[in-house]
Amino acid sequence: MILVLNGPNLRRLGTREPDVYGAETFEDLAELCRATGRELGEHVEVRQTDDEAELVGWLHEAADGRIPVVLNPAAFTHYSYALRDAIAQRTAPLVEVHITNPAAREEFRHTSVVAGVATGTIAGFGLRSYVLALHAIAEMNGGS
């Protein structure tokens, strides 16, 4: 199993700043992740929350279960030390993903407080960032 966890505002894909994030919806993203999982022989569960505490809880669940994670922390990327500390407890690969390239956007987006405790970061490839992350995790786990 691989968890794909998404932070604030990602359920609004398709309506939220489509010139920045594209026209594809959160359901499109979820189905893309599940389909990629099927191709890789992995069960993929996709979740989204606007609540920092809920996201921290999911990261604890992943750490306790040794479950790999693809994480788009969204705005929490830039300031959530609680999220950073939860990620530091990981027991399986965790790949930070972003639809856009934060380094090419507003200055406040240039710092990720979670990148230093993630296995790696993939950013700037639209929804394909998730596909690349799922492939990376499958390879790290000895799969495709």
Residue pairs with C-beta under 8 A, 6 or more apart in sequence:
1 42
1 43
1 44
1 45
1 67
1 68
2 37
2 42
2 43
2 44
2 45
2 67
2 68
2 69
2 70
2 134
2 137
2 138
3 44
3 45
3 47
3 58
3 61
3 62
3 67
3 68
3 69
3 70
4 30
4 33
4 44
4 45
4 46
4 47
4 69
4 70
4 71
4 130
4 134
5 47
5 48
5 49
5 55
5 58
5 59
5 62
5 69
5 70
5 71
5 72
6 26
6 29
6 46
6 47
6 48
6 49
6 71
6 72
6 74
7 48
7 49
7 50
7 52
7 55
7 71
7 72
7 73
7 74
7 75
7 76
7 77
8 49
8 50
8 74
8 75
8 76
9 16
9 50
9 74
9 75
10 26
10 29
10 48
10 72
10 74
11 26
11 48
11 50
12 26
13 21
13 22
13 24
13 25
13 26
13 28
13 29
14 22
14 23
14 24
14 25
14 26
14 28
20 100
21 99
21 100
22 99
22 126
22 127
24 126
24 127
26 48
28 127
29 46
29 127
29 130
30 46
32 127
32 130
32 131
33 44
33 46
33 70
33 130
33 131
33 134
34 44
34 46
36 44
36 130
36 131
36 134
36 135
37 43
37 44
37 134
39 144
40 134
40 135
40 138
40 143
40 144
41 138
41 143
41 144
42 134
42 138
42 143
44 134
47 58
49 55
49 58
52 76
52 80
52 82
52 83
55 73
55 76
55 83
55 86
56 82
56 83
56 86
59 69
59 71
59 83
59 86
59 87
59 89
59 90
60 86
60 89
61 67
62 68
62 69
62 90
62 91
62 92
62 94
63 86
63 89
63 90
63 91
63 92
64 91
66 91
66 92
67 92
68 92
68 93
68 94
68 137
68 140
68 141
69 90
69 92
69 93
69 94
69 95
70 94
70 95
70 97
70 130
70 133
70 134
70 137
71 87
71 94
71 95
71 96
71 97
71 114
71 118
72 96
72 97
72 98
72 99
72 130
73 80
73 83
73 96
73 114
76 83
76 114
77 96
77 98
77 102
77 109
77 112
77 113
77 114
78 108
78 109
78 111
78 112
78 113
79 113
80 113
80 114
81 113
83 113
83 114
84 113
84 114
84 116
84 117
87 94
87 114
87 117
87 118
88 117
90 117
93 119
93 136
93 137
93 140
93 141
94 117
94 118
94 119
95 118
95 119
95 120
95 121
95 122
95 133
95 136
95 137
96 112
96 114
96 115
96 118
96 120
96 121
96 122
96 123
97 121
97 122
97 123
97 129
97 130
97 132
97 133
98 121
98 122
98 123
98 124
98 129
99 123
99 125
99 126
99 127
99 129
100 123
100 124
101 123
101 124
102 109
102 110
102 112
102 123
103 109
103 110
103 123
104 124
112 121
115 121
119 136
119 140
120 136
122 129
122 132
122 133
122 136
123 129
125 132
135 144
138 144
